[in-house]
């Protein structure tokens, strides 16, 4: 899988395919992609790009992994348009991101709730990968306005766009120094990429890592520059390394892997990971700078499916100690016939969605009165793994072509049984 990602990233840089990191595919794995995490400077949420319900949009999740929500939606633009590369402003009030529309892409900003959209670039070129200056007055970005991908600067309102680099290779992934007077970025030359720094006035261009590897995704923090690299080809995955701004202190972070690393205000690192034990193709994780304490925050394992726990009831009470069997409906739509398309043997339901709790599926019936028959199944409550305080139940399944789906509905954990769970 990592070889495919490496090839895709390198092809992206060579062929100017902006959305490659969002749309890479594997012949042996199909699933959703969550990538490009950016932590809020207020320490509240992490914004990222994901294709959970179709084309990639911006989503957000709390630092503890709860409160998953969509930030931008298809209604704001053509459904075929992709939203990528989100990054919080230093004051936490806005998010800059890339909107990819066919052969063009532009930098936009939005409020954290997806409102008050504003387009910052409109030059007909491919503009992407925004990065805020520490004081919030400038945005660095990548653009091919002059032929190759270069690093550009503009004011936070989109004015005074000026070219910063003009190398013959492809530049990518700018990140400001904590002082705001320098920028680190990646320079791709065919099959290798190295990191370079430049002052914001265009002087003092210098390389800080050597050629021969694929150094990518730099993020400049107070402890140094963290980046992803292919420096150990024996491993099936990119590793996270660090380097100091002068090129010294180059080292591998222990037990760290992934790409799109970014520092949090507290010195942790959020990163895109390729989970091994998940149907997701890419997920969002957080770890300490020394590689310890890694936690997966977002591991949505399938495309969005509409589900209804306890169909017909407004409150979905769950007693995880019950010997009963709770009804859960997988709802059909005009384009998804649940009774026909769901591979019932793959159904799981519980607090994480991976619990093998299926008892049986019942005869199809229309539970939400939309004129389309839905799939209703019963799950053994004692096998769902719910714990006190859990707010959500997760259903996972594959369709008959092996494509994974995931549905979520609210639950309330209670100590009492529901008589319905014991009906035949």
C-alpha positions in Angstrom: 0.0 0.0 0.0 2.8 2.4 0.9 4.5 1.8 -2.4 1.3 2.9 -4.1 1.1 6.0 -2.0 4.8 6.8 -2.8 4.1 6.4 -6.5 1.0 8.5 -6.3 2.7 11.4 -4.4 5.6 11.4 -6.8 3.3 11.2 -9.8 1.3 14.1 -8.3 4.4 16.3 -8.1 5.5 15.3 -11.6 2.2 15.5 -13.3 0.7 18.3 -11.3 -2.3 16.2 -10.1 -3.4 18.2 -7.1 -5.8 15.7 -5.5 -3.6 12.7 -5.5 -3.1 12.5 -1.8 -6.9 12.5 -1.4 -7.7 10.1 -4.2 -5.0 7.5 -4.2 -6.3 4.0 -4.6 -5.1 0.5 -4.0 -6.0 -2.5 -6.2 -6.2 -4.7 -3.0 -8.0 -2.3 -0.7 -11.1 -0.2 -1.0 -12.1 2.3 1.7 -12.5 5.8 2.8 -9.7 8.3 3.3 -9.1 10.8 6.1 -6.0 12.9 5.6 -4.3 16.3 6.1 -5.1 16.9 9.8 -4.6 20.4 11.2 -5.0 21.1 15.0 -6.9 24.1 16.2 -4.6 26.5 18.1 -7.3 26.7 20.7 -6.8 23.0 21.4 -10.5 22.2 20.7 -10.6 20.3 17.4 -8.6 18.9 14.5 -9.9 19.7 11.0 -9.1 17.3 8.2 -10.2 16.2 4.7 -12.2 13.0 4.1 -14.5 11.4 1.6 -16.8 9.7 4.1 -20.0 10.7 2.2 -18.7 11.1 -1.3 -16.2 13.7 -2.7 -13.7 14.9 -0.1 -15.0 17.5 2.2 -13.6 19.1 5.4 -14.5 17.4 8.7 -13.5 18.1 12.3 -13.1 16.0 15.5 -12.3 16.8 19.1 -8.8 16.0 20.5 -10.3 13.1 22.4 -11.8 11.6 19.2 -15.4 12.5 19.9 -17.7 15.0 18.2 -17.0 14.0 14.6 -18.7 16.6 12.3 -18.7 17.8 8.8 -17.5 21.3 8.2 -18.1 21.8 4.5 -20.7 20.1 2.3 -21.5 19.3 -1.3 -24.3 21.9 -1.2 -21.7 24.7 -1.2 -20.3 23.7 -4.6 -20.5 21.2 -7.4 -20.6 17.7 -5.8 -17.6 16.7 -8.0 -15.5 19.4 -6.4 -12.9 18.3 -3.8 -12.0 20.1 -0.5 -8.5 19.4 0.8 -5.5 20.8 2.7 -7.3 22.5 5.6 -5.3 24.5 8.0 -6.5 26.6 11.0 -5.6 30.3 11.3 -3.4 31.2 14.3 -6.3 32.8 16.1 -8.6 29.7 15.5 -11.3 31.8 13.9 -11.0 30.6 10.3 -9.8 27.7 8.2 -7.9 28.0 4.9 -8.2 25.1 2.4 -8.0 24.1 -1.2 -11.0 23.7 -3.5 -10.1 21.4 -6.5 -12.4 21.8 -9.5 -11.1 19.7 -12.4 -7.9 21.3 -13.8 -8.1 24.3 -11.5 -7.8 24.8 -7.8 -8.0 27.8 -5.5 -7.5 28.8 -1.9 -10.6 29.5 0.1 -11.3 30.3 3.7 -14.3 29.4 5.9 -15.5 29.7 9.5 -15.2 26.5 11.6 -18.9 25.9 11.0 -18.5 26.0 7.2 -20.1 29.4 6.9 -18.9 32.8 5.4 -16.9 31.3 2.5 -14.4 33.5 0.8 -12.3 32.8 -2.3 -8.7 34.1 -2.1 -7.3 33.1 -5.5 -8.9 33.4 -8.9 -6.1 33.3 -11.5 -7.0 30.1 -13.4 -4.0 28.3 -12.1 -3.6 25.4 -9.7 -3.3 27.0 -6.2 -3.2 24.7 -3.2 -1.6 23.7 0.1 -2.1 27.0 2.1 -0.1 27.7 5.3 -0.7 30.6 7.7 2.1 32.9 9.0 2.3 32.8 12.9 0.7 36.3 13.1 -2.1 35.4 10.7 -1.3 38.2 8.3 0.1 36.1 5.4 -0.7 32.8 3.7 1.9 30.8 1.8 0.6 28.5 -0.9 1.7 26.4 -3.9 0.8 27.6 -7.4 1.8 26.9 -11.0 0.9 30.4 -12.2 4.3 30.5 -13.9 4.6 27.0 -15.2 6.0 24.9 -12.4 4.8 24.6 -8.8 6.4 27.4 -6.8 5.9 28.8 -3.3 3.8 32.0 -3.3 2.8 34.5 -0.6 -0.3 36.6 -0.2 -2.0 38.7 2.4 -4.6 36.8 4.5 -7.4 38.5 2.4 -5.9 37.3 -0.9 -4.3 40.5 -1.9 -0.7 41.2 -3.0 0.1 37.7 -4.3 3.8 37.4 -5.0 6.1 34.5 -6.1 8.7 33.5 -3.4 10.5 30.6 -5.2 11.4 30.0 -8.9 13.2 26.7 -8.9 13.0 24.5 -12.0 11.7 21.6 -9.9 8.3 21.3 -8.1 7.9 22.9 -4.7 5.3 21.7 -2.2 4.1 21.9 1.4 5.2 25.3 2.8 5.4 25.9 6.5 6.4 29.1 8.3 9.0 29.2 11.0 7.7 30.1 14.5 9.3 33.6 14.1 7.5 34.0 10.7 10.5 35.1 8.8 11.3 31.8 7.1 9.5 29.0 5.3 10.4 25.4 4.9 9.1 23.4 1.9 9.8 20.3 -0.1 11.4 20.3 -3.5 10.6 17.3 -5.8 13.0 16.3 -8.6 11.8 13.2 -10.4 12.0 10.3 -7.9 13.5 12.2 -4.9 12.5 15.2 -2.7 14.4 17.2 -0.1 13.6 20.0 2.3 14.7 23.5 1.8 14.2 26.8 3.7 14.0 30.4 2.4 13.4 33.7 4.1 10.1 35.4 3.4 11.9 38.2 1.5 13.2 35.6 -1.0 16.8 35.4 0.2 18.9 32.7 2.0 17.6 29.7 0.0 19.3 26.6 1.4 18.8 22.8 1.5 18.5 21.2 4.9 18.1 17.5 3.9 20.1 15.6 1.2 18.9 14.1 -2.1 18.3 10.4 -2.6 15.2 10.1 -0.5 11.6 11.4 -0.5 11.3 14.0 2.2 7.8 15.4 2.3 5.2 17.3 4.4 7.4 19.5 6.6 5.9 21.3 9.5 8.1 23.8 11.5 7.5 23.9 15.2 9.4 25.2 18.2 11.2 21.8 18.7 12.3 21.6 15.0 10.9 20.5 11.6 8.9 17.3 11.5 8.4 15.6 8.1 7.6 12.3 6.5 10.2 10.4 4.6 11.0 7.2 2.7 14.4 6.8 4.3 13.8 3.2 5.3 12.5 1.4 2.3 12.4 -1.8 4.2 9.2 -0.6 5.9 5.8 -0.5 4.3 5.1 3.1 5.3 6.5 6.5 5.6 8.4 7.3 8.8 8.4 10.6 10.7 11.7 12.3 11.1 12.9 15.6 12.6 15.6 18.0 11.5 16.7 21.4 12.9 16.4 24.5 10.6 20.1 24.5 10.0 20.1 20.9 8.8 21.5 19.5 12.1 19.9 17.0 14.4 18.5 14.8 11.6 16.8 11.8 13.4 14.1 9.3 13.2 11.2 9.6 15.6 10.9 6.3 17.4 7.9 4.2 16.5 6.5 7.0 14.3 5.0 6.5 10.9 2.5 8.3 8.6 2.4 11.5 6.6 1.0 15.0 6.8 2.5 15.5 10.3 1.7 18.8 12.1 2.6 20.1 15.5 0.0 21.0 18.1 0.4 23.9 20.5 1.2 21.4 23.3 4.1 19.8 21.3 2.2 16.7 20.1 2.0 15.6 16.5 -1.2 14.9 14.5 -0.6 12.7 11.5 -2.3 10.8 8.7 -1.8 7.0 9.2 -2.5 4.0 7.1 -4.2 1.6 9.5 -3.4 -2.1 9.2 -6.3 -3.4 11.2 -9.0 -1.2 9.7 -10.9 -1.0 6.4 -10.1 2.6 6.2 -7.3 3.5 3.7 -6.2 6.5 5.9 -7.1 7.7 9.3 -6.2 10.5 11.7 -3.9 9.9 14.8 -2.1 11.9 17.4 1.1 11.1 19.3 3.8 12.6 21.5 6.9 14.0 19.9 9.0 11.0 21.1 6.6 8.5 19.3 4.8 7.4 22.4 1.1 7.6 23.2 -0.2 7.3 19.7 -4.0 7.3 19.6 -6.2 7.0 16.5 -8.8 9.8 16.7 -10.7 9.1 13.4 -11.1 5.6 12.0 -14.3 5.8 10.0 -14.2 2.5 8.1 -16.7 3.0 5.3 -18.8 5.3 3.2 -21.8 6.8 4.9 -24.9 4.7 5.4 -28.1 5.8 6.9 -29.1 3.7 10.0 -31.8 3.8 12.6 -31.2 2.1 16.0 -34.6 1.1 17.4 -36.6 2.3 14.4 -39.7 4.2 15.4 -38.4 5.3 18.7 -37.1 8.8 19.5 -34.6 7.6 22.2 -32.3 4.7 21.6 -31.9 3.2 25.1 -29.2 0.5 25.3 -28.6 -1.9 28.2 -25.3 -3.6 27.3 -25.9 -6.2 30.0 -29.2 -7.3 28.5 -29.7 -10.7 27.1 -32.0 -9.2 24.5 -31.6 -8.4 20.9 -31.9 -4.8 19.7 -33.3 -3.9 16.2 -31.2 -1.8 13.9 -32.4 -0.7 10.4 -30.1 -0.1 7.5 -32.1 2.4 5.5 -32.5 2.3 1.8 -32.4 5.3 -0.5 -33.2 5.8 -4.2 -29.7 4.7 -5.0 -29.0 2.1 -2.3 -31.3 -0.9 -1.9 -30.2 -2.2 1.5 -32.0 -5.6 1.5 -30.3 -6.4 -1.8 -26.9 -4.7 -1.5 -25.9 -5.4 2.1 -23.7 -8.5 2.6 -25.4 -9.6 5.8 -22.5 -11.8 6.9 -20.3 -8.7 7.3 -22.7 -6.8 9.6 -21.2 -5.7 12.9 -22.6 -3.3 15.5 -21.5 -1.8 18.8 -19.5 0.9 20.5 -16.7 0.7 18.0 -18.6 -0.8 15.1 -16.3 -3.9 15.0 -18.3 -6.0 17.4 -19.6 -9.3 15.9 -23.0 -9.0 17.5 -25.3 -9.9 14.7 -28.2 -12.3 15.6 -30.3 -12.4 12.5 -31.8 -10.2 9.8 -35.5 -10.0 9.4 -37.9 -9.6 6.4 -37.4 -6.3 4.7 -39.9 -3.6 5.6 -40.2 0.2 5.2 -39.5 1.5 8.7 -39.3 5.2 7.8 -42.3 5.4 5.5 -40.5 6.6 2.5 -41.9 4.0 0.2 -38.6 2.0 0.0 -38.0 -1.3 1.9 -35.2 -1.2 4.5 -33.1 -4.0 6.0 -33.9 -4.6 9.7 -31.5 -6.8 11.7 -31.3 -7.8 15.4 -28.0 -7.7 17.4 -27.1 -9.3 20.7 -26.9 -6.5 23.2 -24.4 -8.4 25.4 -22.0 -8.5 22.5 -22.1 -4.8 21.5 -19.5 -3.7 24.1 -21.2 -0.5 25.0 -20.0 1.3 28.1 -21.6 3.9 30.4 -21.7 7.3 28.7 -21.2 6.1 25.1 -23.2 8.5 22.9 -23.1 6.7 19.5 -23.7 3.2 18.1 -21.8 2.2 15.0 -22.9 -0.2 12.3 -20.4 -1.5 9.7 -20.9 -3.8 6.7 -19.7 -4.4 3.2 -21.9 -4.3 0.1 -21.9 -7.3 -2.2 -18.9 -5.9 -4.1 -16.8 -5.6 -1.0 -17.1 -1.9 -0.6 -17.2 -0.9 3.1 -20.0 1.2 4.7 -20.5 2.7 8.1 -23.6 4.2 9.8 -24.0 6.0 13.1 -26.9 6.8 15.4 -27.2 8.1 18.9 -27.6 5.9 21.9 -28.3 6.3 25.6 -26.8 3.7 27.9 -29.2 2.6 30.6 -29.4 -0.2 33.2 -32.9 -1.3 32.2 -34.1 -3.8 29.6 -36.4 -2.8 26.8 -39.3 -5.3 26.4 -39.0 -5.0 22.6 -35.6 -6.7 22.8 -37.2 -10.0 23.9 -39.9 -10.1 21.3 -39.8 -12.9 18.7 
